Amino acid sequence: MPANNEKKAKPIKKIKVAGRWFQYKRLTSSLSKKRKLLLELSLELVNCTDKEELYETCLRKLQEGLGYDNAYLLLRESPRGKIRLIAYKGEEIDEEEARRVIDHGIGLTGRAIKCKKPVISNDVTKDPYYVKGNDKTLSEMVVPVMCDEIIWGVLIIDSHKKDAFIKLDAQIVQVFCNYLASALTRLYQLERLKYKSNMESAILDIVTKAAREKHIEKICQDVVKELSKMTRFTQIYILKTLDETTGASQLIAGRGPGSFDEMSQIESGRGLVGKTIRARKTLYFPDVSQAPEYVEVDQKTKSELDIPIIHEDKLYGVLSLESPELDGFDQGDIELMEILAKHLGVLWAYSDLLEKTKREALKDPLTGLWNRRHFYDCVSKEMDRHKRQNDTFCIVMVDLSKFKEINDTHGHSEGDKVLIQVGNFLMQRIRSSDILARYGGDEFVALLPHTQKADAQIAWSRLANEIQRIPLGDHGLHISFEYGIASYPEDGTRASDLIKAADEALYIQKRTQKKVLRAESRPNPNNQRATHL
């Protein structure tokens, strides 16, 4: 029998947790340690303002405080981003394999993301769901990092021992992951606020700079250039609307890959840009592979945002953006780009107004043809082109025959109608590359690029014969015209010299025509004798 002064040994108290027996004192001590660690982590997460620091702190505390062998954080950078390996403590894992597991939703990681709950395997050698990673791993716990139904990713914890985890471990780590998800959400919201503020300021700068330009092509090119510096979008295009019914457009500014054939398809009205033009509203395609109208310009493109550029109900064009990420645009992106598109609409309308005012100043108010000033500018540009390409061109001076008689007989109103109709007649028959202007009074002048004098002579002789058969004005009048042709550089190397040469050729033809008419009107002596007899 034991001596009276000997103390009786106290039985070791045990507790059953998840089907396993643990020493109560050791378990409560471990739980107390884990709760303390959880409190420390939660405080650090709240105060953390740097993501890299956040990840490092989490993994270090987990490994040191909880004694796990390996810990891996696989997270998204944004709620719509891809889950990837962000940081780890312990043994390295294959990033390609981790990406495959995530993308295909397989393994314990896939189960945890799908069911949105922690998944524990205390013997991975017998678990059919486990995807082998590290040869030493015998137990694995995967806990989703979630906040407000947004799955930021997962925390994977490995142990080299079997039966390393109990349900309480999962609950404690899940609380930690919830704190982490809240911290990530808060940091993301701060980033988005900062991004939106910076973007609003940048858009204001873009619009301010663009407003200094007068031509819409240059404005759009500047906008694309500046926008590409401050966004993650791989392709940025601005297209001008040509036909709202078909959706046809014309690319006037862009950044990104793309062949001529692909852009031609988009410009012809095919693709998502054409659909946006026809719809006249913002269209967002989070997965372009699901859009039948999509025309591939870049293989990396996963999502596309198309915003119509409208001002006062006029559709000027489309701002088209592409992202290499699925669902790569959030509501903030859409709102910011719509603000930019509205500013572009105002600038576009102003540019069009300036261009229209400029064109009107260069046009003849009666016929709507170009005036003499603009014609001289066109001739000067054609001379510059000739210096580069060593090509020739012609100038044609036109003068209506007996036009004064129309004004004297039928009035100036009838004469104006005849001038307008002659101008329309010539415009409908010349080439699109030719320039026709009213030179003054009843004189017209034409610039014919890439034209030899002999070819010009044939064409304008045909026009002179054709117009005599067409009734003009309210009285069905018939009129003819004479013309003179000068060729560059054969007849002059200055605009004034060419105009003078064409004018001289015109009056030579006029004098020749008058001689012919006088000869035809002079009585024939042979006819007179025949009549007398």
MARMIDO-749159 format. One record per residue: x, y negated, z of N, C-alpha, C in turn; residue in three letters. Coordinates in steps of 0.02 Angstrom, whole numbers, plus 50000, padded with zeros to 5 digits. Example, Ala and Ser with C-alpha at 12.3 -4.5 7.8 and 13.67 -1.06 7.14 Angstrom:
BEGIN
506605028450390506155022550390506605016550390ALA
506425011250354506845005350357506454999850394SER
This chain:
BEGIN
500425006050000500005000050000500434993750000MET
500214988749968500624982649967500644979150034PRO
501184975750047501244972050110500704966750113ALA
500534964750176499994959850185500174953050157ASN
500844951450158501034944750134501084944350058ASN
501014950150024501044949949951500374947549923GLU
500434942949873499824940449842499594945149787LYS
498944945849783498644950149732498664946549664LYS
498934949849613498984946649546498304945349517ALA
498234939049491497584937149460497524940149390LYS
496944942649376496844945449307496894939849255PRO
497174941549198497224936649143496544936049110ILE
496304929749110495644928549081495684928249006LYS
495244931948972495234932148899494554929848872LYS
494564927648811493954925348778493954928048707ILE
493354930048685493294932848617493074927348569LYS
493464926148518493304921048467493354924248398VAL
492804923848362492784926548294493004933848292ALA
492774937648342492914944748343493604946548369GLY
493974941548393494654942848417494724940148488ARG
495134943748529495234941748598495854937348605TRP
495774931748642496334927148654496384925748728PHE
496994924548751497074922348820496764915448826GLN
496324914748875495934908648882496384902548891TYR
496894903148935497324897448949497714895348887LYS
497964900548851498354898948790497904895848737ARG
497294898448732496834895948681496624888748696LEU
496444887448759496234880648777496814875748770THR
497424878148786498004873848778498114872248704SER
498034877348661498114876348589497584871648562SER
496954872548585496414868248561496524861048584LEU
496764860348645496894853648671497434850148630SER
497944854048613498494851348573498244849248504LYS
497814853448475497544851948408497084845848409LYS
496684845248463496234839448468496644833048477ARG
497174833448515497604827648525497924825548458LYS
498154830648422498444829348356497934826148310LEU
497314828748313496774826148271496644818848286LEU
496654817048351496544810148372497104805648346LEU
497724808048353498294804048329498254802948254GLU
498084808248218498034807748145497484802948124LEU
496914803448158496344799148140496524791748149SER
496894790248202497104783348214497594781048161LEU
498054785348142498544783448091498214782648022GLU
497714786948008497364786547943496984780047937LEU
496684777847992496284771647991496734765647975VAL
497334765648003497784759947995498234760247932ASN
498234766047899498684766947842498434763047781CYS
498884759547747498704755647688499094758047626THR
499504763247634499894765747578499764773147569ASP
499584775247509499394782247497499984786947508LYS
500564785247483501144789647491501314790747564GLU
501264785447602501384785947674500844790247706GLU
500224789447682499664793347708499784800747698LEU
499984802747638500084809847623500654812747665TYR
501194809047670501774811347708501604812347781GLU
501234807547809501044807947879500604813947893THR
500114815147849499644820647858500004827347859CYS
500424828547809500744835047804501264836147859LEU
501624830947877502124831647930501784833347997ARG
501254829748013500904830948075500594837948077LYS
500324840048020500014846648017500524852148028LEU
501084851447994501594856748000501914856848069GLN
502064850848094502394850548159501914852048216GLU
501314849348212500844850048268500474856548269GLY
500314859348211499914865448208500334871648194LEU
500954870548173501414876248165501294880448104GLY
500954877848053500844881747992501484881847950TYR
501554887047910502174887747871502184883047810ASP
501634882747774501604878547714500944874647713ASN
500974868547689500364864547682500404860647616ALA
499864860847578499854857747511499234853347504TYR
499344847247480498794842647467498694842147392LEU
498104844247368497924843547298497334838647295LEU
497454832847267496964827447270496884823847203LEU
496344819947199496244815447142496494808547161ARG
496704804747110496884797747121496264793347124GLU
495724795647092495094791947091494524797047091SER
493914794947107493364799747110493244803447045PRO
493464800646988493364803946923494004807046895ARG
494554806346933495194808846908495254816446916GLY
495804819146890495934826246895496274827846961LYS
496104833646990496434835847051497124838647032ILE
497624836247067498304838747054498704838947119ARG
499274842247117499694842747177499994835947192LEU
499824833147250500054826547269500674826947314ILE
500644831447364501194831947411501164838847445ALA
501744840947473501754847347508502304847347560TYR
502234851847609502744853147659502844860647661LYS
503464862747659503614869847659503904871947593GLY
503704877847570503984880547509503614877747447GLU
504004876547395503734873647334503274878647298GLU
502764875947264502324880147224502354877747151ILE
502134882047106502124880547035501544875847019ASP
501714869746997501184864746983500734866946925GLU
501024870246875500624872646819500114877846842GLU
500324882246886499874887346912499334884146955GLU
499524879146995499034875647037498514872146993ALA
498744869146937498284865746892497814870746858ARG
498074876546842497654881746811497104884046858ARG
497294884946921496804887046972496254881746979VAL
496454875446980495964869946988495524869446926ILE
495834869446867495454868446805494954873946792ASP
495134880046811494684885746799494254887546859HIS
494354884046914493934885246973494004892247001GLY
494624894947001494724901747024495084901647092ILE
495164907747121495514908347184495124905647243GLY
495444905547301495124902947361494984895447353LEU
495434892047316495334884847303494704883547265THR
494594887447211493974886747172493354888047214GLY
493384893047259492804894547303492664888747350ARG
493194885947379493114880447427492804874347393ALA
493024872747332492744866947296492024868247277ILE
491884874447255491204876047233490704875947290LYS
490884879047347490414879347403490474873447450CYS
490994869247440491104863147480491184864747555LYS
491484870547568491594872647638492284875847643LYS
492574876047704493214879347713493184886747696PRO
493714889347667493754896447650494384899147684VAL
494304904847720494864907847756494964914947731ILE
495594916747719495774923647704496354925547750SER
496214930047798496734931947847497154937847824ASN
497004940447764497434945547734497354944947658ASP
497784940847629497714939347558497864945447515VAL
498214950347544498384956347505497754960347488THR
497224959347527496604963047516496034958647490LYS
496194952347477495664947647456495654947247380ASP
495094949347348495064949347275495054942347246PRO
494884937347286494844930447261495524926947262TYR
495984929647300496624926247309497044926547245TYR
497314920747226497774920347169498474919847199VAL
498894924747183499554925147213499974919047197LYS
500264916047250500694910347241501384911547270GLY
501404912347337502034913547372502044920647399ASN
502594924147388502634931247409502584932047484ASP
502774926847522502774927447595502084926147625LYS
501634923047587500984921247614500564927347628THR
500304927747690499854933247709499164930647729LEU
499134924447751498494921347769498454914447736SER
497844912747714497764906247681497094903247700GLU
497114896647711496504892947727496464886947678MET
495894886247645495794880747598495194876547622VAL
495324870147633494794865747661494684859947613VAL
494054858847591493914853247546493994846547580PRO
494254841647544494314834847568493744830947539VAL
493224829647580492594826847555492374820747595MET
492024816247559491704810447592491124808147548CYS
490534807947577489934805947540489844809847476ASP
489924816447481489834821047425490364820247371GLU
490854815947381491404815347334491954820047356ILE
492134824947314492674829547330493324826547304ILE
493734824247349494374821347330494884826747312TRP
494794832747340495254838147327495234843247382GLY
495794846547394495824851747446496484851447484VAL
496464853947546497064855047585497164862547591LEU
497734865047568497874872247571498414873347624ILE
498264877947671498734879547724498894886947721ILE
499534888547717499764895547713500124897547777ASP
500074903947793500444906747850500764913247828SER
501354914647856501704920847841501464926647885HIS
500944925347925500674930447970499964932247949LYS
499774938447961499084940347951498664937848010LYS
498024936947998497554934648050497804928248083ASP
498044923648043498334917448070497814912248087ALA
497204912748059496704907448068496064910148100PHE
495754905848139495084907348166494614901848144ILE
493984902748156493474897948133493594891148163LYS
493824890948226493954884448258494504880548221LEU
495004884248194495524881048155495214877448095ASP
494764880948061494444878148002494024871948021ALA
493694872348077493274866648098493704860548114GLN
494264861748149494704856248167495024853148104ILE
495264857448060495574854947998495054851547954VAL
494434854047955493914850847915493774843647940GLN
493774842748006493694836048033494264831548010VAL
494874834248013495444830547989495364828647915PHE
495144833447874495054832147803494504826947790CYS
494004826947834493484821747828493774814847841ASN
494204814447892494554808047906494984805947846TYR
495334810947818495754809547759495344807047701LEU
494774810347687494334808347632494064801247643ALA
493894799747706493654792947721494194787847709SER
494804789547728495374784947717495494784047642ALA
495444789447603495544789047531494994784747498LEU
494374785747521493814781847494493914774447509THR
494134773047571494244765947590494804762947548ARG
495354766547540495914763947500495714763047427LEU
495314767747401495084767247332494644761047323TYR
494184760047371493744754247366494144747747370GLN
494654747647413495094741747416495464740547350LEU
495704746247321496054745747257495584743147202GLU
494954745647202494474743547152494294736047160ARG
494224733847223494084726847235494664722447210LEU
495274724747226495864721047203495904721247127LYS
495774727147098495794727847025495264723346992TYR
494664723447020494134719346991494304711946996LYS
494574709947053494764702947062495304701047012SER
495814705447006496354704046958496094703946887ASN
495634708546870495374708946803494954702846787MET
494554700646835494144694646823494584688646810GLU
495124688146849495604682746838495944683446771SER
496134689746754496474690946690496004689446632ALA
495374691446637494894690146584494814682646573ILE
494794678946628494754671646623495364668846586LEU
495964671546603496574669446568496554671246494ASP
496324677346480496274679646410495814675046370ILE
495234673746398494744669546363495004662446355VAL
495334659846407495604653046403496134652446348THR
496574657446345497094657446292496784658346223LYS
496304662946219495994664446154495604658446128ALA
495324654446174494924648646153495334643446117ALA
496004643846124496434639046089496494640746015ARG
496344647045998496374649045929495724647445893GLU
495774646545827495184644845787494924650845747LYS
495374655345729495174660945687495014667045730HIS
494454670245716494214675745758494694681645755ILE
495024682845698495494688445693496074687445743GLU
496334681445747496884680045794496634680445866LYS
496034678045878495734678445945495704685745967ILE
495434690045925495354697045942496024700545951CYS
496504698945909497164701845916497484699945983GLN
497404693746003497664691546068497314695046126ASP
496664695946120496274699246173496514706446181VAL
496594710046125496814717046128497514717546158VAL
497954713046138498644713046163498654712046238LYS
498284707146264498284705746335497924711146374GLU
497384713846346497004718946380497404725446387LEU
497814726846337498224732946340498754732646394SER
498954726546414499464725846465499194727346535LYS
498554726446545498284726746613497794732446625MET
497684736646576497224742246586497564748846570THR
497244754246589497514760946577497234764046513ARG
496824760146476496494762846417496994763846361PHE
496994769646330497494771346279497334768246211THR
496694767346196496494764246134496014758446147GLN
496154752846114495714746946119495614744346048ILE
494994743946026494844741645958494294736345961TYR
494344731545915493794726745905493614727145831ILE
492984728645817492754729345749492204724245733LEU
492214721745673491734716745650491144720245617LYS
490544718345634489944721345605489854719045533THR
489754723845488489614722345418488884723645400LEU
488604728945429487904730845414487604734145475ASP
487104730945504486794733745565486384739945550GLU
486124740545490485704746345473486114752645468THR
486684752245434487104758145426487624758845481THR
487744753445517488264753545569488954752345541GLY
489004750145479489654748945447490004743145482ALA
490674743745488491064738745523491744738145491SER
492134733245515492804732145489493274730945548GLN
493814734845551494304734145606494694727645596LEU
494684723345648495054717045643495604716545696ILE
495594720945746496124721045796496104727745831ALA
496694730445847496704736945880497384738745907GLY
497364743145957497974745945987497854753345998ARG
498274757545968498194764745977498304768345911GLY
498364775045914498484778945854497854779445811PRO
497944781745750497364782645707497564781945634GLY
497334786545592497514786345522497004782145484SER
497184780445422496744776445379496084780045367PHE
496114786745355495504790445341495034790445400ASP
495304791345460494884791545520494564784745532GLU
494954779345526494674772745537494164771045482MET
494274773645421493804772445366493134775545382SER
493144781445412492514784745431492134780545482GLN
492504777845531492184773745582491904767345550ILE
492304764245506492094757945475491494758945429GLU
491414765045402490864766245357490194767145394SER
490224767345459489604768045498489564774445537GLY
490024779045522490044785245560490354783945629ARG
490284788745673490604788245738490184784545789GLY
490464783945849490104781045905490044773445899LEU
490514770245864490464763045853489854761445810VAL
489764765345757489174764345714488524765345753GLY
488524770345797487934771645839487794765645885LYS
488324762645911488254756845955487974750845917THR
488214749845855487964744345814487214745145801ILE
487024751145784486304752345770485884751745833ARG
486164753645891485784753345954485774746345983ALA
486294742245967486354735445993486384735246070ARG
486694740346099486774740446172487394744446191LYS
487634743446253488224747046277488084754546279THR
488544758446251488494765746253489134768546284LEU
489044772946333489614776046366489574783646356TYR
490134786546336490174793646322490714796646367PHE
490524799246427491014801946474491394807946448PRO
491094811546399491434817346369491284817146294ASP
491774814646255491644813746184491534820446147VAL
491774825946177491664832446145490934834346143SER
490534831046185489814832346186489414827446143GLN
489774822946109489444818046065489534820145992ALA
488994822245958489054824645889489324819445841PRO
489204812945856489414807645810490154805845816GLU
490484808545866491174806445880491644808045823TYR
492054803145803492584804045753493244803545790VAL
493644808945788494264809145826494804804745794GLU
495054800045833495614795945812496254798045849VAL
496164799945912496724802245953496524808645989ASP
496924813845984496764820246015496714819746091GLN
497054814646120497054814046192496414810846220LYS
496014807846177495414804446200494904809346228THR
494664807746289494164811946321493504808146332LYS
493544801546339492934797546350492994791046312SER
492414788046296492414781946256491864777246280GLU
492034770846279491564765646299491514760646242LEU
490904759446217490794754846161490294749446182ASP
490504743146176490104737546199489974732746141ILE
489344731346124489204726546070489394719446090PRO
489654715746042489824708646053489264704546023ILE
488834701846067488224698446046488204691446075ILE
487974686646035487844679946060487224677246025HIS
486744675046067486114672446042485794677145991GLU
485784683546009485464688945971485814690645906ASP
486394687745892486774689645834487324694545854LYS
487334700245820487834705445835488454704245791LEU
488994702045823489604700445787490054706545778TYR
490084710845828490534716545823490474721045884GLY
490984725245893490994730145948491684730345980VAL
491704730246046492314731446084492314738846103LEU
492794742546075492814749846085493434751746125SER
493344755646179493894757746222493864765246232LEU
494464768346235494504775546245494974777146303GLU
494834782846336495234784946393495434792246385SER
496034794046408496244801046405495944805446460PRO
495524802446502495214806146557494474807246544GLU
494214812946564493494813946563493164809146611LEU
492614806146589492264801246631492764795946656ASP
493154793346609493714788946626493524781746642GLY
492894780046637492664773146651492144773346707PHE
492224769046756491714768646808491284762446796ASP
490794761446839490324755946830490684749246832GLN
491214748846872491594742646875491924740946809GLY
492214746146776492514745246710492004742646660ASP
491414745746661490894743946613490674736746624ILE
490574734846686490364727946701490884722846679GLU
491524724346692492054719646674492114718946598LEU
492074724546562492124724246489491514720946457MET
490944721546489490344718046464490424710546473GLU
490734708546528490874701346539491344698846483ILE
491874702746469492344700846417491994700446349LEU
491554705246335491194705346271490744699146263ALA
490444696946318490024690946315490444684746299LYS
491034684246330491484678746315491704679046241HIS
491844685146218492044685946148491494683746101LEU
490864685146120490294683046079490264675546071GLY
490394671946126490384664646124490954662046080VAL
491554664946090492124662746049492014664345975LEU
491714670145962491584672145893491094667245860TRP
490564665545896490064660845869490384654045855ALA
490814651845902491144645445893491624645645833TYR
491984651245827492444651945770492064651945704SER
491504655445703491094655545642490834648645624ASP
490644644945676490394638145664490944633745634LEU
491554634245662492114630445636492254632345563LEU
492244638945551492384641345484491844639045435GLU
491224639345457490674637045414490734629645400LYS
490894625745451490984618445442491554617045393THR
492094620845401492664620045357492474621845285LYS
492114627445277491914629445209491454624345177ARG
490984621745218490514616845190490884610545167GLU
491424608745203491814602845184492194604045120ALA
492294610445102492674612045042492224614044984LEU
491574613144992491104615244941490744609344909LYS
490564610244847490164605244811489454605444837ASP
489174599944861488514600144892487944601944844PRO
488034600844779487504602344731487504609644710LEU
488064612044686488094618844658488284624244709THR
488584622144765488824626944814489484630144795GLY
489774627944738490434630344718490974626744758LEU
491594629344755492144625944787492254619044755TRP
492514614344795492654607744767493374607444741ASN
493544601544712494204600644681494764601544732ARG
494674599044793495194599444844495384606644860ARG
494874610744871495004617744887495314621344827HIS
495104619544767495374622744708496134621544703PHE
496344615344716497064613844714497444617944766TYR
497134618944826497464623044877497544630244853ASP
497034632744819497054639644794497594640444741CYS
497664635444698498184635644647498874635744679VAL
498964631644731499614631444765499784638244796SER
499284641544827499394648144857499554653244803LYS
499224652644746499354657344691500064656544664GLU
500304650344664501004649144643501494652344692MET
501344651844757501774655044808501784662644798ASP
501204665344784501164672544773501564674644711ARG
501534670444660501904671844598502664672144613HIS
502904667844657503614667844673503824674444705LYS
503364677544742503524683844775503444689844728ARG
502934689544684502764695344643502934694444569GLN
503134688344549503314686944479502734688644432ASN
502144686444450501544687844411501304681344379ASP
500854681944330500594675944296499854675044313THR
499594668944303498884667644311498684662044263PHE
498024661044255497774656044208497284651344243CYS
497234645344215496734640444236496294638844175ILE
495634638644187495164637144133494774630844151VAL
494784625844107494374619744115493764620444070MET
493174618944098492544619744062492164613044061VAL
491894611344002491504605043996490874606543957ASP
490294604543984489654605843951489564601043892LEU
489304603743837489204599643776488544595743781SER
488594589243765488004584843761487584584943825LYS
487924585443882487544585543945487214578843959PHE
487524573443936487244566743948486554566243916LYS
486444569443859485794569243826485244572243869GLU
485434577443908484934580643953484724575744007ILE
485204572344037485044567344088484624561644059ASN
484814559243999484454553543969483754555543948ASP
483674561643924483024563743897482554566543952THR
482824570743996482404574244045482504571944117HIS
482974567544129483084565044196483644568744233GLY
483904565544284484464568444322484264574644362HIS
483624574944381483404580944418483464587144374SER
483264586544311483334592144266484074593644253GLU
484484588344248485194589244238485514592944296GLY
485294591444358485564594944417485384602344415ASP
484774603944394484564610944390484994614744340LYS
485144611444284485564614544233486254615944261VAL
486544611144297487214612044327487224617844376LEU
486704618244417486664623744466486624630444430ILE
486214630844378486124637144343486754639144304GLN
487104634244276487734635744242488244638444293VAL
488274635344352488724637744404488554644844425GLY
487914646344433487704653144451487874658144396ASN
487764656044334487914660344277488654662344277PHE
489094657444286489814658844286490014663144345LEU
489744661644405489924665444466489724672744460MET
489174674144426488944681044419489364685044371GLN
489744681644328490104685144275490864685344285ARG
491124681044326491854681244337492014686844387ILE
492654688544394492864693744441492844691144513ARG
492814695744560492794693744631493434690344653SER
493974691744617494614688544634494694681544605SER
494264679744557494304673144525494014667744570ASP
494254661644562494014655844600493694650944552ILE
493054649244565492694644444522492524638244563LEU
492644632444534492504626044570492174621144522ALA
491804616444551491544610844512492074605344514ARG
492324603444456492874598644453492614591444458TYR
492014590444433491704583844435491234582944377GLY
490664579444388490174578344334489934584844306GLY
490024585844240489824592044208490424596444192ASP
490964595644230491564599544219491654604844275GLU
491864610844254492014616244300492724618544287PHE
493024621644337493704624144330493754630944365VAL
494134635544334494194642344361494924644444366ALA
495094648044418495754650844429495704658444418LEU
496114661244374496084668344357496754671644376LEU
496804674644436497424678044456497564684144411PRO
498204685944407498424691944370498134692144299HIS
498144686544264497824686244198498284683044146THR
498324686344088498694683644032498234678943992GLN
498524674043956498124669143919497684672543866LYS
497944677543832497554680943779496934684343809ALA
497014687443867496434690643900495924685543923ASP
496174679843949495714674543970495334671743910ALA
495664671143854495344668543794494764673043772GLN
494874679543774494334684243754493744683743801ILE
493884683643867493344683543916492924677243911ALA
493254671443907492874665143908492554663543841TRP
492804666243787492464665643723491794669343725SER
491804675243759491184679043766490674675343809ARG
490914672143863490464668343906490164662343869LEU
490584658943829490344653143792489794655043742ALA
489854660843712489344663143665488714665343701ASN
488804668543760488234671143797487784665643825GLU
488084660243850487674655243884487224651543836ILE
487394651343772486984647743723486304651043713GLN
486254657443732485624661243722485174661043783ARG
485394657843837485014657843900484644651243909ILE
483974651343918483604645143930483744642644001PRO
483854636044007484034633144072483544627544091LEU
483514626144157483084620844182482344622444174GLY
481934617444190481214618444185480954618244113ASP
481364615644069481154614843999481454620143954HIS
481774625143981482054630443939482584627843891GLY
483014623543915483514620443872484084625243857LEU
484384624343799484964628343780485574623743778HIS
486114626243805486714622043810487324626243792ILE
487854622943773488484626343758489044622743797SER
489614625943800490184622643832490824624043794PHE
491304619443801491974620443775492434621943835GLU
492994625043821493454626843875494174626343850TYR
494624625243897495334625243882495714629443933GLY
496224633043910496574637743954497314635743959ILE
497574635944020498294634944032498554640744072ALA
499174642744057499464648644090500084646544131SER
500144649644190500734648444233501224654244223TYR
501864652944214502204646344215502304643444144PRO
501994646744095502104644644025501924637344013GLU
501354635044042501114628244027501234623344085ASP
501584625444136501734620944191501884624744254GLY
502264621544298502454624744362502174620944422THR
501764615844409501414612244462500674612344447ARG
500274611844500499544612044491499314606444445ALA
499564600444455499354594744414499534595844340SER
500114598844327500324600144258499864605344225ASP
499674610444263499234615544236498534612744220LEU
498274608844267497614605744256497654601244193ILE
498174597444187498264593044129498294597044064LYS
498674602644065498734606844005498074609943986ALA
497694612244037497034615244023496564609943996ALA
496604603844023496184598344001496334596543928ASP
496964596443910497154594843841496914600343794GLU
496964606643815496714612143774495954611543765ALA
495624609243817494894608343813494724603143760LEU
495054597543762494884592143715495104593843643TYR
495604597843635495774600343568495194604443540ILE
494914608743585494344612743563493734608343549GLN
493634603043589493074598543578493134595143510LYS
493734592643494493834589243430493734594143372ARG
493984600143382493894605143330493164606643320THR
492784607143375492074608743371491694603043337GLN
491874596743351491544591043320491664591043245LYS
492274592543222492424592943151492004598243117LYS
491924603843151491514609243122490794607043115VAL
490534603543167489834601243166489734595943111LEU
490224591343105490154586243052490174589442983ARG
490604594242976490654597542911490004601142894ALA
489694604242945489074607842933488494603142917GLU
488524596942948487974592242937488044588142873SER
488664587942843488784584042782488424587342723ARG
488064583242679487694586142622488154589642573PRO
487934595142546488324598942497488154596542427ASN
488634593542389488494590842322488194596142276PRO
488414602142281488144607342238487414608542252ASN
487224608242318486524609242336486104603442310ASN
486404597042313486024591242290485874591742216GLN
486394593742176486284594442104485764599742090ARG
485784605042126485294610442115484594608042129ALA
484524603842181483864601342200483614596342147THR
484094592042123483904587042073483684590342008HIS
484054595441990483864598941929483194602441938LEU
